[in-house]
Amino acid sequence: MGSWSADFQEQLSGSSCMLCSEGRPEEIGSRIRFYASETADAYLHSRGIQRGYCVVIWRGRHVVEPTDLSDDEAAAFWLDMVRVSHAMQEVYRPLKMNYQILGNRIAHLHWILAPRFLDDVAPGDPLSGSGYHAFPKDEVRQDVAALREAVMQG
Ligand SMILES: [Zn+2]
């Protein structure tokens, strides 16, 4: 049986939050940023279970639930997600897009966006949170460049 991470209560309170403490980096860990607004940053992951795994992170004060946002903030964060999804659809031409707000491993508010393909690793099911592998570096850089271009054109 699994367990919550040892510092999950501290994550929830914001006293130990990796997404607050990282600032707003261009690249960190396996993430490369391709979108930044006043309210959010979007990153493409260079590791995952399937190509195109992205996150849209709420920026500003520490927030856990979408219900912690004001109406204006919630609308802005929703539109950030929609802009990013438009760009992803342009670049990946998916069969379907997936949108998730989970926060079970990292409690700070973020969307997970994933394109799903006709030739998919898990047709009809959610993508697994394990079994990640590194994607080819040149492919990731090409995707980031294409996503930056697509999100600019909106
Ligand atoms: Zn935070």
Backbone and ligand atoms as CSV (ligand in chain L), in Angstrom:
chain,resi,resn,atom,element,x,y,z
A,1,MET,N,N,0.841,-1.189,0.000
A,1,MET,CA,C,0.000,0.000,0.000
A,1,MET,C,C,0.879,1.242,0.000
A,2,GLY,N,N,0.479,2.255,-0.717
A,2,GLY,CA,C,1.261,3.486,-0.773
A,2,GLY,C,C,1.034,4.358,0.441
A,3,SER,N,N,1.750,5.484,0.466
A,3,SER,CA,C,1.529,6.442,1.550
A,3,SER,C,C,1.771,7.846,1.008
A,4,TRP,N,N,1.189,8.824,1.688
A,4,TRP,CA,C,1.446,10.210,1.331
A,4,TRP,C,C,2.918,10.507,1.598
A,5,SER,N,N,3.494,11.434,0.844
A,5,SER,CA,C,4.896,11.763,1.080
A,5,SER,C,C,5.047,12.306,2.501
A,6,ALA,N,N,6.234,12.086,3.064
A,6,ALA,CA,C,6.479,12.406,4.481
A,6,ALA,C,C,6.204,13.874,4.798
A,7,ASP,N,N,6.411,14.749,3.802
A,7,ASP,CA,C,6.241,16.188,4.063
A,7,ASP,C,C,4.919,16.724,3.500
A,8,PHE,N,N,3.944,15.831,3.273
A,8,PHE,CA,C,2.739,16.291,2.566
A,8,PHE,C,C,1.982,17.369,3.341
A,9,GLN,N,N,1.923,17.267,4.663
A,9,GLN,CA,C,1.252,18.313,5.460
A,9,GLN,C,C,1.963,19.655,5.285
A,10,GLU,N,N,3.305,19.619,5.251
A,10,GLU,CA,C,4.078,20.857,5.042
A,10,GLU,C,C,3.849,21.391,3.630
A,11,GLN,N,N,3.721,20.463,2.660
A,11,GLN,CA,C,3.392,20.901,1.285
A,11,GLN,C,C,2.050,21.626,1.255
A,12,LEU,N,N,1.060,21.038,1.917
A,12,LEU,CA,C,-0.274,21.631,1.911
A,12,LEU,C,C,-0.258,23.024,2.549
A,13,SER,N,N,0.476,23.163,3.648
A,13,SER,CA,C,0.520,24.452,4.354
A,13,SER,C,C,1.360,25.479,3.602
A,14,GLY,N,N,2.226,25.010,2.694
A,14,GLY,CA,C,3.090,25.928,1.960
A,14,GLY,C,C,4.434,26.145,2.635
A,15,SER,N,N,4.644,25.554,3.815
A,15,SER,CA,C,5.927,25.741,4.499
A,15,SER,C,C,7.039,24.962,3.810
A,16,SER,N,N,6.676,23.920,3.030
A,16,SER,CA,C,7.653,23.179,2.241
A,16,SER,C,C,7.018,22.874,0.882
A,17,CYS,N,N,7.168,23.825,-0.047
A,17,CYS,CA,C,6.553,23.652,-1.372
A,17,CYS,C,C,7.610,23.845,-2.450
A,18,MET,N,N,7.908,22.777,-3.193
A,18,MET,CA,C,8.968,22.857,-4.206
A,18,MET,C,C,8.592,23.821,-5.338
A,19,LEU,N,N,7.298,23.950,-5.641
A,19,LEU,CA,C,6.922,24.823,-6.757
A,19,LEU,C,C,6.975,26.293,-6.355
A,20,CYS,N,N,6.742,26.604,-5.069
A,20,CYS,CA,C,6.942,27.984,-4.608
A,20,CYS,C,C,8.425,28.309,-4.514
A,21,SER,N,N,9.215,27.365,-4.000
A,21,SER,CA,C,10.630,27.675,-3.757
A,21,SER,C,C,11.457,27.695,-5.043
A,22,GLU,N,N,10.966,27.075,-6.132
A,22,GLU,CA,C,11.778,27.065,-7.357
A,22,GLU,C,C,11.742,28.395,-8.106
A,23,GLY,N,N,10.839,29.309,-7.750
A,23,GLY,CA,C,10.723,30.561,-8.506
A,23,GLY,C,C,10.025,30.305,-9.828
A,24,ARG,N,N,10.528,30.912,-10.910
A,24,ARG,CA,C,9.911,30.694,-12.225
A,24,ARG,C,C,11.003,30.372,-13.254
A,25,PRO,N,N,11.655,29.214,-13.096
A,25,PRO,CA,C,12.804,28.889,-13.955
A,25,PRO,C,C,12.412,28.541,-15.392
A,26,GLU,N,N,13.332,28.802,-16.302
A,26,GLU,CA,C,13.161,28.389,-17.704
A,26,GLU,C,C,13.224,26.869,-17.820
A,27,GLU,N,N,14.154,26.296,-17.081
A,27,GLU,CA,C,14.307,24.842,-17.076
A,27,GLU,C,C,14.628,24.398,-15.667
A,28,ILE,N,N,14.032,23.294,-15.261
A,28,ILE,CA,C,14.368,22.718,-13.952
A,28,ILE,C,C,14.014,21.241,-13.982
A,29,GLY,N,N,14.918,20.410,-13.467
A,29,GLY,CA,C,14.666,18.967,-13.469
A,29,GLY,C,C,14.380,18.490,-14.882
A,30,SER,N,N,13.245,17.839,-15.066
A,30,SER,CA,C,12.901,17.335,-16.403
A,30,SER,C,C,11.882,18.233,-17.104
A,31,ARG,N,N,11.777,19.509,-16.663
A,31,ARG,CA,C,10.791,20.415,-17.261
A,31,ARG,C,C,11.450,21.562,-18.017
A,32,ILE,N,N,10.887,21.923,-19.170
A,32,ILE,CA,C,11.339,23.078,-19.968
A,32,ILE,C,C,10.122,23.976,-20.208
A,33,ARG,N,N,10.279,25.270,-19.872
A,33,ARG,CA,C,9.142,26.188,-19.972
A,33,ARG,C,C,8.899,26.618,-21.418
A,34,PHE,N,N,7.623,26.657,-21.809
A,34,PHE,CA,C,7.304,27.172,-23.150
A,34,PHE,C,C,6.228,28.251,-23.107
A,35,TYR,N,N,5.699,28.555,-21.923
A,35,TYR,CA,C,4.656,29.572,-21.788
A,35,TYR,C,C,4.776,30.220,-20.421
A,36,ALA,N,N,4.650,31.550,-20.397
A,36,ALA,CA,C,4.637,32.276,-19.129
A,36,ALA,C,C,3.643,33.418,-19.246
A,37,SER,N,N,2.775,33.561,-18.244
A,37,SER,CA,C,1.854,34.686,-18.161
A,37,SER,C,C,1.995,35.285,-16.767
A,38,GLU,N,N,1.162,36.258,-16.436
A,38,GLU,CA,C,1.204,36.816,-15.080
A,38,GLU,C,C,0.837,35.771,-14.037
A,39,THR,N,N,0.011,34.796,-14.438
A,39,THR,CA,C,-0.566,33.869,-13.463
A,39,THR,C,C,-0.063,32.427,-13.571
A,40,ALA,N,N,0.671,32.089,-14.626
A,40,ALA,CA,C,1.043,30.680,-14.801
A,40,ALA,C,C,2.294,30.506,-15.649
A,41,ASP,N,N,2.931,29.362,-15.462
A,41,ASP,CA,C,4.000,28.886,-16.349
A,41,ASP,C,C,3.601,27.512,-16.855
A,42,ALA,N,N,3.895,27.233,-18.136
A,42,ALA,CA,C,3.667,25.886,-18.665
A,42,ALA,C,C,5.001,25.284,-19.076
A,43,TYR,N,N,5.163,24.015,-18.752
A,43,TYR,CA,C,6.396,23.287,-19.031
A,43,TYR,C,C,6.090,21.989,-19.774
A,44,LEU,N,N,6.969,21.653,-20.700
A,44,LEU,CA,C,6.961,20.318,-21.295
A,44,LEU,C,C,7.936,19.455,-20.505
A,45,HIS,N,N,7.530,18.234,-20.207
A,45,HIS,CA,C,8.411,17.291,-19.522
A,45,HIS,C,C,9.268,16.541,-20.539
A,46,SER,N,N,10.530,16.363,-20.184
A,46,SER,CA,C,11.416,15.581,-21.046
A,46,SER,C,C,11.381,14.100,-20.661
A,47,ARG,N,N,10.624,13.789,-19.609
A,47,ARG,CA,C,10.405,12.401,-19.203
A,47,ARG,C,C,8.902,12.185,-19.039
A,48,GLY,N,N,8.454,10.977,-19.241
A,48,GLY,CA,C,7.038,10.691,-19.058
A,48,GLY,C,C,6.725,9.310,-19.580
A,49,ILE,N,N,5.452,9.014,-19.647
A,49,ILE,CA,C,5.041,7.700,-20.141
A,49,ILE,C,C,4.767,7.788,-21.634
A,50,GLN,N,N,4.490,9.023,-22.087
A,50,GLN,CA,C,4.168,9.230,-23.501
A,50,GLN,C,C,4.463,10.687,-23.847
A,51,ARG,N,N,4.917,10.929,-25.041
A,51,ARG,CA,C,5.272,12.257,-25.542
A,51,ARG,C,C,4.174,13.303,-25.268
A,52,GLY,N,N,4.606,14.526,-24.913
A,52,GLY,CA,C,3.658,15.629,-24.798
A,52,GLY,C,C,3.098,15.874,-23.416
A,53,TYR,N,N,3.715,15.308,-22.394
A,53,TYR,CA,C,3.239,15.459,-21.017
A,53,TYR,C,C,3.619,16.858,-20.508
A,54,CYS,N,N,2.605,17.693,-20.223
A,54,CYS,CA,C,2.830,19.098,-19.861
A,54,CYS,C,C,2.176,19.431,-18.525
A,55,VAL,N,N,2.715,20.471,-17.868
A,55,VAL,CA,C,2.078,21.012,-16.663
A,55,VAL,C,C,1.897,22.509,-16.820
A,56,VAL,N,N,0.789,23.013,-16.288
A,56,VAL,CA,C,0.522,24.452,-16.207
A,56,VAL,C,C,0.435,24.778,-14.717
A,57,ILE,N,N,1.421,25.529,-14.223
A,57,ILE,CA,C,1.566,25.757,-12.779
A,57,ILE,C,C,1.063,27.142,-12.406
A,58,TRP,N,N,0.193,27.183,-11.409
A,58,TRP,CA,C,-0.242,28.470,-10.861
A,58,TRP,C,C,0.965,29.172,-10.231
A,59,ARG,N,N,1.178,30.442,-10.568
A,59,ARG,CA,C,2.265,31.227,-9.974
A,59,ARG,C,C,1.683,32.359,-9.156
A,60,GLY,N,N,2.438,32.784,-8.183
A,60,GLY,CA,C,1.946,33.765,-7.234
A,60,GLY,C,C,2.044,33.139,-5.857
A,61,ARG,N,N,1.107,33.459,-4.995
A,61,ARG,CA,C,1.158,32.890,-3.647
A,61,ARG,C,C,0.900,31.379,-3.699
A,62,HIS,N,N,1.238,30.713,-2.604
A,62,HIS,CA,C,0.993,29.268,-2.510
A,62,HIS,C,C,-0.508,28.992,-2.496
A,63,VAL,N,N,-0.948,28.149,-3.416
A,63,VAL,CA,C,-2.358,27.770,-3.528
A,63,VAL,C,C,-2.417,26.264,-3.747
A,64,VAL,N,N,-3.356,25.602,-3.086
A,64,VAL,CA,C,-3.497,24.149,-3.221
A,64,VAL,C,C,-4.698,23.793,-4.104
A,65,GLU,N,N,-5.850,24.333,-3.773
A,65,GLU,CA,C,-7.079,23.962,-4.486
A,65,GLU,C,C,-7.514,25.090,-5.427
A,66,PRO,N,N,-8.164,24.762,-6.554
A,66,PRO,CA,C,-8.691,25.826,-7.417
A,66,PRO,C,C,-9.695,26.714,-6.679
A,67,THR,N,N,-10.333,26.151,-5.650
A,67,THR,CA,C,-11.297,26.926,-4.863
A,67,THR,C,C,-10.616,27.962,-3.964
A,68,ASP,N,N,-9.263,27.913,-3.859
A,68,ASP,CA,C,-8.524,28.925,-3.094
A,68,ASP,C,C,-8.320,30.201,-3.911
A,69,LEU,N,N,-8.606,30.144,-5.220
A,69,LEU,CA,C,-8.419,31.313,-6.083
A,69,LEU,C,C,-9.652,32.219,-6.028
A,70,SER,N,N,-9.427,33.522,-6.238
A,70,SER,CA,C,-10.556,34.435,-6.443
A,70,SER,C,C,-11.184,34.123,-7.805
A,71,ASP,N,N,-12.357,34.659,-8.068
A,71,ASP,CA,C,-13.001,34.423,-9.369
A,71,ASP,C,C,-12.115,34.896,-10.521
A,72,ASP,N,N,-11.498,36.079,-10.377
A,72,ASP,CA,C,-10.628,36.610,-11.435
A,72,ASP,C,C,-9.403,35.719,-11.637
A,73,GLU,N,N,-8.819,35.267,-10.545
A,73,GLU,CA,C,-7.649,34.380,-10.646
A,73,GLU,C,C,-8.031,33.052,-11.287
A,74,ALA,N,N,-9.183,32.507,-10.886
A,74,ALA,CA,C,-9.636,31.227,-11.439
A,74,ALA,C,C,-9.888,31.347,-12.940
A,75,ALA,N,N,-10.482,32.468,-13.346
A,75,ALA,CA,C,-10.736,32.687,-14.779
A,75,ALA,C,C,-9.414,32.795,-15.536
A,76,ALA,N,N,-8.461,33.528,-14.974
A,76,ALA,CA,C,-7.153,33.691,-15.623
A,76,ALA,C,C,-6.431,32.355,-15.742
A,77,PHE,N,N,-6.484,31.555,-14.677
A,77,PHE,CA,C,-5.780,30.264,-14.684
A,77,PHE,C,C,-6.445,29.290,-15.657
A,78,TRP,N,N,-7.754,29.362,-15.745
A,78,TRP,CA,C,-8.477,28.543,-16.733
A,78,TRP,C,C,-8.039,28.927,-18.151
A,79,LEU,N,N,-7.950,30.240,-18.407
A,79,LEU,CA,C,-7.560,30.691,-19.751
A,79,LEU,C,C,-6.104,30.344,-20.062
A,80,ASP,N,N,-5.236,30.361,-19.032
A,80,ASP,CA,C,-3.860,29.884,-19.244
A,80,ASP,C,C,-3.896,28.446,-19.765
A,81,MET,N,N,-4.686,27.599,-19.090
A,81,MET,CA,C,-4.784,26.191,-19.483
A,81,MET,C,C,-5.326,26.061,-20.909
A,82,VAL,N,N,-6.337,26.865,-21.241
A,82,VAL,CA,C,-6.935,26.782,-22.583
A,82,VAL,C,C,-5.909,27.205,-23.655
A,83,ARG,N,N,-5.153,28.277,-23.387
A,83,ARG,CA,C,-4.125,28.717,-24.342
A,83,ARG,C,C,-3.086,27.627,-24.562
A,84,VAL,N,N,-2.661,27.021,-23.474
A,84,VAL,CA,C,-1.652,25.963,-23.578
A,84,VAL,C,C,-2.220,24.768,-24.337
A,85,SER,N,N,-3.458,24.419,-24.060
A,85,SER,CA,C,-4.071,23.285,-24.753
A,85,SER,C,C,-4.202,23.543,-26.259
A,86,HIS,N,N,-4.567,24.783,-26.621
A,86,HIS,CA,C,-4.623,25.122,-28.052
A,86,HIS,C,C,-3.282,24.850,-28.716
A,87,ALA,N,N,-2.212,25.304,-28.073
A,87,ALA,CA,C,-0.867,25.114,-28.639
A,87,ALA,C,C,-0.525,23.633,-28.732
A,88,MET,N,N,-0.860,22.883,-27.688
A,88,MET,CA,C,-0.557,21.447,-27.704
A,88,MET,C,C,-1.325,20.731,-28.814
A,89,GLN,N,N,-2.578,21.126,-29.026
A,89,GLN,CA,C,-3.366,20.489,-30.083
A,89,GLN,C,C,-2.781,20.806,-31.456
A,90,GLU,N,N,-2.284,22.036,-31.609
A,90,GLU,CA,C,-1.642,22.435,-32.861
A,90,GLU,C,C,-0.387,21.589,-33.124
A,91,VAL,N,N,0.395,21.381,-32.072
A,91,VAL,CA,C,1.684,20.695,-32.224
A,91,VAL,C,C,1.519,19.174,-32.302
A,92,TYR,N,N,0.679,18.607,-31.428
A,92,TYR,CA,C,0.617,17.138,-31.333
A,92,TYR,C,C,-0.500,16.502,-32.144
A,93,ARG,N,N,-1.476,17.306,-32.572
A,93,ARG,CA,C,-2.610,16.753,-33.334
A,93,ARG,C,C,-3.181,15.511,-32.653
A,94,PRO,N,N,-3.548,15.619,-31.360
A,94,PRO,CA,C,-4.005,14.425,-30.632
A,94,PRO,C,C,-5.406,13.998,-31.051
A,95,LEU,N,N,-5.713,12.754,-30.715
A,95,LEU,CA,C,-7.078,12.247,-30.856
A,95,LEU,C,C,-7.971,12.915,-29.812
A,96,LYS,N,N,-7.401,13.143,-28.593
A,96,LYS,CA,C,-8.121,13.706,-27.456
A,96,LYS,C,C,-7.113,14.338,-26.519
A,97,MET,N,N,-7.518,15.413,-25.827
A,97,MET,CA,C,-6.684,15.993,-24.778
A,97,MET,C,C,-7.180,15.527,-23.409
A,98,ASN,N,N,-6.252,15.327,-22.464
A,98,ASN,CA,C,-6.598,15.036,-21.065
A,98,ASN,C,C,-6.182,16.212,-20.185
A,99,TYR,N,N,-7.020,16.500,-19.186
A,99,TYR,CA,C,-6.803,17.620,-18.252
A,99,TYR,C,C,-6.999,17.087,-16.841
A,100,GLN,N,N,-6.007,17.268,-15.995
A,100,GLN,CA,C,-6.125,16.778,-14.621
A,100,GLN,C,C,-5.599,17.804,-13.622
A,101,ILE,N,N,-6.314,17.959,-12.511
A,101,ILE,CA,C,-5.775,18.641,-11.338
A,101,ILE,C,C,-5.788,17.600,-10.228
A,102,LEU,N,N,-4.615,17.110,-9.841
A,102,LEU,CA,C,-4.536,16.062,-8.821
A,102,LEU,C,C,-3.857,16.602,-7.559
A,103,GLY,N,N,-2.550,16.864,-7.656
A,103,GLY,CA,C,-1.840,17.412,-6.496
A,103,GLY,C,C,-1.600,16.417,-5.382
A,104,ASN,N,N,-1.559,15.122,-5.718
A,104,ASN,CA,C,-1.341,14.106,-4.686
A,104,ASN,C,C,0.128,13.902,-4.349
A,105,ARG,N,N,1.003,14.318,-5.279
A,105,ARG,CA,C,2.446,14.192,-5.036
A,105,ARG,C,C,3.076,15.554,-4.804
A,106,ILE,N,N,2.565,16.572,-5.526
A,106,ILE,CA,C,3.007,17.959,-5.358
A,106,ILE,C,C,1.733,18.769,-5.143
A,107,ALA,N,N,1.576,19.297,-3.926
A,107,ALA,CA,C,0.273,19.825,-3.520
A,107,ALA,C,C,-0.035,21.207,-4.098
A,108,HIS,N,N,0.944,21.903,-4.662
A,108,HIS,CA,C,0.712,23.235,-5.232
A,108,HIS,C,C,-0.138,23.116,-6.510
A,109,LEU,N,N,-1.103,24.029,-6.671
A,109,LEU,CA,C,-2.072,23.958,-7.768
A,109,LEU,C,C,-1.408,23.936,-9.156
A,110,HIS,N,N,-1.692,22.904,-9.908
A,110,HIS,CA,C,-1.195,22.800,-11.286
A,110,HIS,C,C,-2.105,21.876,-12.092
A,111,TRP,N,N,-2.216,22.206,-13.373
A,111,TRP,CA,C,-2.890,21.324,-14.327
A,111,TRP,C,C,-1.868,20.360,-14.905
A,112,ILE,N,N,-2.299,19.144,-15.160
A,112,ILE,CA,C,-1.531,18.218,-15.995
A,112,ILE,C,C,-2.295,18.087,-17.298
A,113,LEU,N,N,-1.623,18.379,-18.394
A,113,LEU,CA,C,-2.241,18.260,-19.717
A,113,LEU,C,C,-1.483,17.200,-20.511
A,114,ALA,N,N,-2.222,16.322,-21.146
A,114,ALA,CA,C,-1.574,15.261,-21.913
A,114,ALA,C,C,-2.356,15.001,-23.200
A,115,PRO,N,N,-1.664,15.020,-24.339
A,115,PRO,CA,C,-2.324,14.614,-25.574
A,115,PRO,C,C,-2.453,13.098,-25.616
A,116,ARG,N,N,-3.566,12.618,-26.116
A,116,ARG,CA,C,-3.785,11.182,-26.261
A,116,ARG,C,C,-3.925,10.878,-27.746
A,117,PHE,N,N,-3.347,9.760,-28.142
A,117,PHE,CA,C,-3.196,9.480,-29.565
A,117,PHE,C,C,-3.963,8.233,-29.999
A,118,LEU,N,N,-4.216,8.148,-31.294
A,118,LEU,CA,C,-4.812,6.929,-31.842
A,118,LEU,C,C,-3.914,5.743,-31.484
A,119,ASP,N,N,-2.609,5.954,-31.652
A,119,ASP,CA,C,-1.608,4.965,-31.272
A,119,ASP,C,C,-1.101,5.340,-29.874
A,120,ASP,N,N,-1.899,4.991,-28.842
A,120,ASP,CA,C,-1.675,5.474,-27.474
A,120,ASP,C,C,-1.194,4.328,-26.584
A,121,VAL,N,N,-0.488,4.683,-25.477
A,121,VAL,CA,C,-0.010,3.637,-24.564
A,121,VAL,C,C,-1.126,3.052,-23.706
A,122,ALA,N,N,-2.253,3.790,-23.567
A,122,ALA,CA,C,-3.340,3.298,-22.707
A,122,ALA,C,C,-4.691,3.765,-23.239
A,123,PRO,N,N,-5.078,3.316,-24.436
A,123,PRO,CA,C,-6.334,3.802,-25.025
A,123,PRO,C,C,-7.521,3.585,-24.084
A,124,GLY,N,N,-8.313,4.635,-23.893
A,124,GLY,CA,C,-9.524,4.508,-23.086
A,124,GLY,C,C,-9.311,4.655,-21.595
A,125,ASP,N,N,-8.064,4.734,-21.132
A,125,ASP,CA,C,-7.767,4.827,-19.697
A,125,ASP,C,C,-6.946,6.073,-19.394
A,126,PRO,N,N,-6.907,6.480,-18.095
A,126,PRO,CA,C,-5.966,7.545,-17.712
A,126,PRO,C,C,-4.530,7.065,-17.911
A,127,LEU,N,N,-3.609,8.024,-18.127
A,127,LEU,CA,C,-2.198,7.650,-18.212
A,127,LEU,C,C,-1.691,7.275,-16.825
A,128,SER,N,N,-0.834,6.280,-16.758
A,128,SER,CA,C,-0.232,5.862,-15.496
A,128,SER,C,C,0.726,6.941,-14.983
A,129,GLY,N,N,0.840,7.049,-13.663
A,129,GLY,CA,C,1.783,7.983,-13.051
A,129,GLY,C,C,3.159,7.376,-12.852
A,130,SER,N,N,3.362,6.163,-13.348
A,130,SER,CA,C,4.683,5.532,-13.233
A,130,SER,C,C,5.075,4.960,-14.594
A,131,GLY,N,N,6.278,4.408,-14.654
A,131,GLY,CA,C,6.769,3.862,-15.910
A,131,GLY,C,C,7.343,4.931,-16.824
A,132,TYR,N,N,7.807,6.037,-16.212
A,132,TYR,CA,C,8.350,7.139,-17.003
A,132,TYR,C,C,9.710,6.775,-17.602
A,133,HIS,N,N,9.984,7.345,-18.769
A,133,HIS,CA,C,11.299,7.212,-19.389
A,133,HIS,C,C,11.647,8.537,-20.048
A,134,ALA,N,N,12.917,8.715,-20.348
A,134,ALA,CA,C,13.368,9.952,-20.996
A,134,ALA,C,C,13.056,9.898,-22.488
A,135,PHE,N,N,12.559,11.003,-23.030
A,135,PHE,CA,C,12.320,11.093,-24.469
A,135,PHE,C,C,13.605,11.556,-25.154
A,136,PRO,N,N,13.742,11.284,-26.455
A,136,PRO,CA,C,14.945,11.761,-27.167
A,136,PRO,C,C,15.090,13.281,-27.018
A,137,LYS,N,N,16.311,13.731,-26.659
A,137,LYS,CA,C,16.539,15.148,-26.356
A,137,LYS,C,C,16.196,16.071,-27.527
A,138,ASP,N,N,16.577,15.657,-28.741
A,138,ASP,CA,C,16.325,16.526,-29.902
A,138,ASP,C,C,14.819,16.649,-30.167
A,139,GLU,N,N,14.086,15.569,-29.921
A,139,GLU,CA,C,12.625,15.591,-30.100
A,139,GLU,C,C,11.979,16.549,-29.093
A,140,VAL,N,N,12.464,16.520,-27.846
A,140,VAL,CA,C,11.926,17.401,-26.804
A,140,VAL,C,C,12.189,18.863,-27.174
A,141,ARG,N,N,13.416,19.172,-27.623
A,141,ARG,CA,C,13.753,20.556,-28.001
A,141,ARG,C,C,12.901,21.034,-29.177
A,142,GLN,N,N,12.667,20.157,-30.128
A,142,GLN,CA,C,11.805,20.505,-31.276
A,142,GLN,C,C,10.377,20.780,-30.815
A,143,ASP,N,N,9.885,19.950,-29.900
A,143,ASP,CA,C,8.529,20.135,-29.384
A,143,ASP,C,C,8.419,21.462,-28.629
A,144,VAL,N,N,9.416,21.779,-27.803
A,144,VAL,CA,C,9.397,23.033,-27.039
A,144,VAL,C,C,9.362,24.223,-28.003
A,145,ALA,N,N,10.194,24.184,-29.033
A,145,ALA,CA,C,10.226,25.278,-30.012
A,145,ALA,C,C,8.866,25.410,-30.706
A,146,ALA,N,N,8.284,24.292,-31.077
A,146,ALA,CA,C,6.977,24.305,-31.758
A,146,ALA,C,C,5.883,24.807,-30.826
A,147,LEU,N,N,5.924,24.394,-29.557
A,147,LEU,CA,C,4.912,24.841,-28.577
A,147,LEU,C,C,5.042,26.343,-28.319
A,148,ARG,N,N,6.290,26.848,-28.218
A,148,ARG,CA,C,6.487,28.287,-28.003
A,148,ARG,C,C,5.899,29.084,-29.162
A,149,GLU,N,N,6.154,28.609,-30.352
A,149,GLU,CA,C,5.643,29.280,-31.560
A,149,GLU,C,C,4.112,29.235,-31.576
A,150,ALA,N,N,3.558,28.062,-31.310
A,150,ALA,CA,C,2.093,27.895,-31.364
A,150,ALA,C,C,1.386,28.721,-30.285
A,151,VAL,N,N,1.971,28.801,-29.096
A,151,VAL,CA,C,1.306,29.518,-28.005
A,151,VAL,C,C,1.384,31.033,-28.227
A,152,MET,N,N,2.427,31.477,-28.936
A,152,MET,CA,C,2.539,32.907,-29.287
A,152,MET,C,C,1.445,33.311,-30.276
A,153,GLN,N,N,1.167,32.386,-31.215
A,153,GLN,CA,C,0.172,32.681,-32.241
A,153,GLN,C,C,-1.250,32.571,-31.691
A,154,GLY,N,N,-1.355,31.817,-30.561
A,154,GLY,CA,C,-2.633,31.673,-29.861
A,154,GLY,C,C,-3.745,31.259,-30.754
L,1,ZN,ZN,ZN,3.367,26.365,-3.412
